[in-house]
Amino acid sequence: MGGLVLVLGAGGIRGWAHVGVLKVLHQAQLPIQAIVGASAGSLIGALYAAHRDVGLMLEVASSANVASLTTWFLGGLKIGPDAPGFGRRLWQAYGHLDFGEMAIAFRAAALDVATGERVLIGSGNVGRAVEASIRPPGLLPPVLIGGRPLVDGGLHDTVPTALAIAAFPQLTTVAVPVGEFIVLPKALQPISRQASRVIWGLGVDPRSRIGGLAFMAHLLSQGRPQRLPPQAYIVPRLRGIMAILPFRIEEAIRRGEKAARAALPYLRQLFQG
């Protein structure tokens, strides 16, 4: 087979496991030709895709701490030269680049809050695309790209294998799940669906906070998504690491390394077969 496309899933702080996965696959000289990231997967995936430099990726990812991540979140999760906290570090690493300047192909998954359509961003400014891919609806306004209001691409479908396969059909797809979207019990899903319809029926702007909450209610009503299976999985064991708390980052990286090492024999077999 040819090269591989890594599909890096959503999971908040658990997404730092992707750093360990990328480190091991790079050192094993596996042919990573593209990365598709959703939410935290896009944030970390862009660190590697920008320069294909494991040392820089580790330096930037490990510089995240409670203070820098909290300041960044309270400042709106912006990526720019004047962004607070970790957002400025991401700008320096890749946020100033356009997609055409990346060392390997990179795509950031997002959701159009107005239509519900899944979007794969692959042009324009990388920092802005990652902002869209990590933007929580209801808490922060959507990111407008090409006139579309975009929010967190890891909601509901946390590992967008279908988007990756459609974008890179010639590559071997390797998925790295690090978390799952909340699934309501079936008895509550109709209630969530009805709540969404009621709010939309009021004519709210989908770009507003209330519109974002209605969108979340709609996603929660859908149950577990159906995914196209990849050729391989790398599954870090992340029990005890919480997605929303900025602790145990180094532990998440180590667990990602461990999972990638365990998967190496099968991955090598894929490319030798």
N, C-alpha and C positions, 0 to 999 in steps of 0.2 A: 504494500500500500504506500501511498504518498505521505504527505505530512499530516499533522493533526490540528484540529481546532478544539481548543479548550473552552468548555462552557462553564463559567464560574458563577455559582449560584448566590442568591441573596441570603443574608443571615446576620446583619449588623456586625457586632464585634466578632462573632464567630467566623466572619468572612476573612479575618486575618489568617486563618488556616490556609487560604489560597497562597499566601506568601511562602509557606513551607512547601506546598505542592510545586509551585513554580521553581523554587530553588532546586529541589531534587530532580525534576524533569530536565531542567537546564543543565545541571551537572552530569546527568546521564546522557546528554546530547541527543535527546529525543527531538524530532523535527517539529517544533511548535511553529506553525505558520500563521495561525490566527487565534484570536481570543474574542469570545463573546461574553460579556459580563452583564449581570443583572444586579442592580443596587450595589451592595458591598463588593460583589464580583466585578463590577465595572470600575469601582474605585481602585481596587487592588490590581485588576488586570491591566489597567492603563499604566500602572507603575512599571510593569515589566515590558509591555508592548511599546512604550515610548522610546526606550533605549536598548532594550534587551541586555540590561546591566543588572545582574543579581545583587551585586554589592550596593548599588544605589537604591534598589528596591528595598533591601533589608534595612538600610540606613533610614530611609524615609518612613517605612512602615513601623520600625521600632521606635521612632521619635514620637509617635503618638502616645499620649498619656491622658490621665483623667482631666488635667487642667486644659490641655490644648483641644481635646475633643469636646469637652463641655463648653468652652468658649466658642468653638466653631459652631456647635449646635445652636447655642443661644444667639449667635450672630446670623443664623439663617442658612447654614450649610453652604455658604458661597465659596467659590473657588476663584480667587483673583489676587492681584498684587497687593490689594489693601484688605483682603479677607482676614477675619480674626482667627487666631489659633491655627489649627491644622490645615485650614483652607489655604492659607498663604504658602505652606510647605508644598501642598499639592500643586499649586500654581507654578511654583518654581520647578517642580519635577516634570509636570506634563500639561498643566492647565493652560499654558500659553501657546501650546502647539495646535496646529490643524491636523486632521486625520491623515492627510497626505504626507505629513512629516514624521509619522510614527515608524519605528523600526520594523514592526510587523503589523499585519492587518488587525484592526481592532474595531469592534462594534459595541455600542452601549444600548441595552434594552430599556425601553420606557413604555408607559401606557398613556394613551390619549384620553384624558379624563372626560372629554366631551363626547367621544364616540365609543370608548372602551377598546379601541383597536390597539393591538400590540405593535410597537414601532421599534425598528432597529436603526439607530442613528449611526451613520458612517461618513458624514461629511460635515465640514464646518469646524468650529472650535471644540477641542476635546474636553476642556474644562467645563464648558457649558453643557455638553452632552452628559458628562458624569453628574453634574448638578441635577439634570432632569432625571437620571436613572436612580438617584438616591432621594428624591424629593418626596416627603411624606404628605399625602393629601389630607386636608383638614387641619393640619398643623401649620403648613407653609403654602403659599400660593404656587400654582404650577409654574414650570419654566416654559416660556414661549419660544419655540423653535419652528421656523417656517410657518408661523401663525397658528401652530397647534399647541394647546396647553398640555404639557407632559408632566407625568409624575412617576414615582418609583416603579421601575420595571420588574422588580421582584415580587410585587404583590400578586397573590394567587398562584401564578406560575413562577415559582422561585428559580427554576432551572430551565431556561427557554431553549430546549434542544431543538424544537421545531424551527425556530427562527435561525438557529445556527446551521442546521442541515440545509435549509432553503438558501442561505447566504453562501455557504461553502460546501456544496454537494460533493465536490471532488476530494474532500479531506475526511480523515477518520475523526469521528466525533467522540470526545472524551468529556464526560460530565462530572462536575465536582459539587455535589449538594452539601450545603452546610446548615440548612434550616428549612422549615416549612411554614407556609402561611397558616394562620389560624383557621380551623375548619369548625363551623358550628354544627351541633347535632342536627340531624335531619328534621326534627320537630321544630327547630327554631329557624330553619332556612326560609320557609314561607313568610315568617314574620319579618325577617330582615329584608326580603324581597319587597314586601308590601310597604315597609318603611321607606325604602328607596323610591318606590313609585309615588308615594305621597309627597315626598320632598320635591321630586322632579316636577310633580304636578303643580307645585306652587310657582313654577317658572323661575327657579333660582338659577343664577349664573354658575355653570359648572366650574368656573375658575375661582369661585368664592370658597370660603371655609365650609359653609353649609353644603355647597355643591360637592366639595371633597368628601364630606361625611356621607352624603348620599351615594357617592361612588363607592366608598368603602362598604356601605351596607349592601350594595349590589354585588360586590365581589364576595362578601361573606355568605351570600345566599347561594353561591354556585357550587359549593362542595369541593372535593378534591379534583384538580385538573387532570385531564388525560394528556400524557406526554409521549412524543415519539421517542423510542428508546435509542440511546447512543450505542456505539460499538463497545464502549467500556465506561466503567465508573471508577472514580476514586472517592472513597467515602471516609473522611476524617471522623473519628469518634470524639465528639465534643460535649459529652455529658458534663454538666457542672459549669459550663461557660455560657453565660447569659448574653443574648443578643443585644440587649439594650443597656447593659452596664459596661463602662469602659475599663474593665479590669481583665487580668489574665491574658493579655495580648500575646506575650511571649509564649505562654502555654499553648495558645491556639496555633501559633506558628509551628511549634514543635510537634503538635499532633498532626498538622498537615504534612510535615516531613515524614512522619511515621507511616501515614496512610499511603503516601506516594511511593515510599520504598517498598511497601507490601505489594503495590500494584505493578511495580516495574517488571517482574518476570512476564506477566501477561501482556503488558504493553510492548515489550521487546519482541515477544512472540508474534504479536499483530504485525509488526513492521518487518519481521523476518520471513513471515509466511507468504 
